Amino acid sequence: MRTEADVIVELARDGALDRNLRADPPPSVESGRVVLDHIETDDSGRLDPPPAGTVILTVLSPESLRDREVVEGVVSRADTGDEPPVIVVEAAEYLREDELSAVLEAAGRADRVVIVRVMADA
């Protein structure tokens, strides 16, 4: 059994998404299957492009992550070598369990950690 997280969510420290996740964390965050990596933003309130990993999918909002076939397909086909696969979400105010569950399932099937980088608050 894996003891590490399956998904790492990189998000703006003290942004709207961070505050909402602290106020009402989804079950996968509470269980530790999803860990939050709080990152300082630039002057415009956005995260810089991912410094590590290989971007395999970019979506406008987390609602797009509900499409399990798309998420499963890109994660299973990702040949990122030693780099983790990264899914970029352009903006989010909330991140719900049904949006995380598709990424969790895909990460579990691929037996690798997937990074979800939320670039800005919605």
N, C-alpha and C positions, 0 to 999 in steps of 0.2 A: 504494500500500500504506500502511495506517495505521501510524503509528509510536507511537501512544499505546496505553495499555491498553484492552482491551474491557470489562473488569469491574474494579471497585474493591470490595474487601471491607473494610468498616469493622468493626474488632473491638477488644476490650478489650486494652489494652497489658499484657503479661505475664500474661494469663489462660491458662487451660488450652488454649483453641483456639490462641492465639498460640504457646505453647510447643510444641504438637503440630505446627503448621505449620512452625515453625523446625526441628524435629527431622526431619520427613519431608515436605518440601514437594511438593505435586502438580506434575506437569509444567507445567501452565499457569501456576503461580506462578513456577517456575524460568525459564520462557521470557519472562516479563514480560507475557503476555497478561492475567494477573490480578495486580493490585498490592494490597498490604496497606496499609491506613491504620490505624495503631495509635492508639487514642484512650483518654484517661483516663476512668475510670468514676466514677460517683457513689459515695456512701458505702456503698450496698448492693451494689456490684459490677456495676451495670448501666450501659449507655450511655443517655444522654438520647435523646429522640426525634430523628430526623434534622433537622438545622437547615436543610438545603437539599434540593431534589429533591421529587418527588411520589411518595408510597407507592402502588404499583400492586398489590402482593401482600404478604400477611403469612402466614407459615407457622410452625408450631411448631418444626420441626427441619429441618435441611438435606436429610434424606431425601425430603422433599416436593418438592424441586427436581428429582428424577429424573423427574418427570412432565413430559416434554418438551412435550406438547401444551398443558398449562396454562401453563407458562413462556412458550412461544412465543406463545400467544394473548394473554396480558396484556402482554407487551413489544410485540408488533406493534400492538395496539390502543391502547396508551398515547399519549394526546395530552397531553403534559406541557409543551408549549411549549418554552421555553428551559431548563427545569428537567430534570435527569436523572431517569429512572425509578428508583425505589428498591424493592427487595425486602427486607422485614424478616423476619429469622429470629429467633424469640424466644430460642432457646438452642441452643448447639452446643459440643461438645467436639472434634469432628473435622469437617473439610470435605474431602471426597474429590473426586477428578477427575471421577467420574461425576456428582456433584452440580453441580460447576462447569461441566461441558461443556454442559449444557442451557442455562444462562444465557449462556455464551459464544456458542453457536450463535444464540440469539435476539438477542443484542446485535449480532452480525455481520450478521444478516439485516436488522435495523432500522437498521444503520449508526449506532449511537449507543452511548455508554458507559452501562452499567447499574451501579448501586451495590447491593451486598448488604450490609446492616447487620445484624450479629449482636449482639443486644441484651445477651446474658449467656452465661456458661458454663453448660453442662448439668450 
